[in-house]
């Protein structure tokens, strides 16, 4: 290659290097957002033996100009829109899986299908949630808010959340907060800005649920880039003096957080003062976070970072933060990015977390090696763990973020 005088050859820019991964990632992600058949959310009659999961939706997505593919598109809206859907789970459902139809709208005997759907205004949204909560036993008058990640179409967010609700055994009222993701691999920058765009509306939604529905507590489960949206929202609410949302915030579960490790540390320095119960699910073999790391200049993402430091464990315990390392848990998706929902044992663990106000008490059968829970039982391993690896926020709270030997090559 001829070199231009005055310039020297150098390595490809990091952004360009990340693009070299696109063909591999595109193949790995086949069957996610891009493989969803048109009209999959069209309501159909359901067969006997199916299980119905009602979901409430609050979204900063816009309604499509032509109601064809979905109820909401990947475009941004100036206001928060609301809806309710009922998802039907087939009798042959396997825990951790979504039985997608190959053609829309699908067969309820073997596929996830939509039994009912409708738009609603904000008042009806809150009133209906209030009525649903009132029908439940006092202990079950809880709301679980799910915030999806990057590269997620509306249909995918709906069916994934329905699967989590069903498989975890959650008995409260599920609310999906879905933000304007384009559901396309190369739209990472747009998705990132859409997450920032949605912070105030997520804060307002959580505040409304806390004050206008009679809810006992609000649990939150966020995934991937949805963690950035939620943690930023929680941070700004904390600064405003309402980080607990009137004392209603319960369990906070952050799955594979796609957040710069230094940014995450700063966020938790503010939020950690509240000592809310926070669980972080991490995995060193998360390929989607690897891609994000390349895009952002090789800075490790919080959901893939591991350290080993007893002092860090103590600080985690003091801040009421539990870290679950899923590195040795076998994932069913090619990217190892959805273990929190696709691993039967992990999704059941989440169900246990939702059912209890305290920490995870025991190891689910068959979860495998390499999982450690910190919190009320610092230093106590759940199952057979290799060493004392603990992930992500350890470096955050300690103020240190060293890269372990061999980590840069393995991630």
Buried (B, 14 or more C-beta within 10 A) or exposed (E): EEEEEEEEEEEEEBEEEBBEBEEEBEEBBEEBBBEBBEBBBBBBEBBEEBEEBBBBBBBBBBBBEEEEBBBBBBBBBEEBBBBBBBBBBBEEBEBBBBBBBEEBBBBBBBBBBBBBBEBBEBEEBBBBBBEBBEEBEEEBBBBBBBBBBBBBBBBBBBBBBBBBBBBBEBBBBBBBBBBBBBBBBEBBEBBBEBBEBBBEBBBBBBBBBBEBBEBBBBBBBBBBBBBBBBBBBBBBBBEEEBBBBEEBBBBBBBBBBBBBBBBBBEBBBBBBEBEBBBBBBBBBBBBBBBBBBBBBEEBBBBBBBBBEBEEBBBBBBEBBBBBBBBBBBEBBBBBBBBBBBBBBBBBBBBBBBBBEEEBBEEBBEEBBEBBBBBBBBBEEBBBEBEEEBBBBBBBBBBEEBEBBEEBEEEB
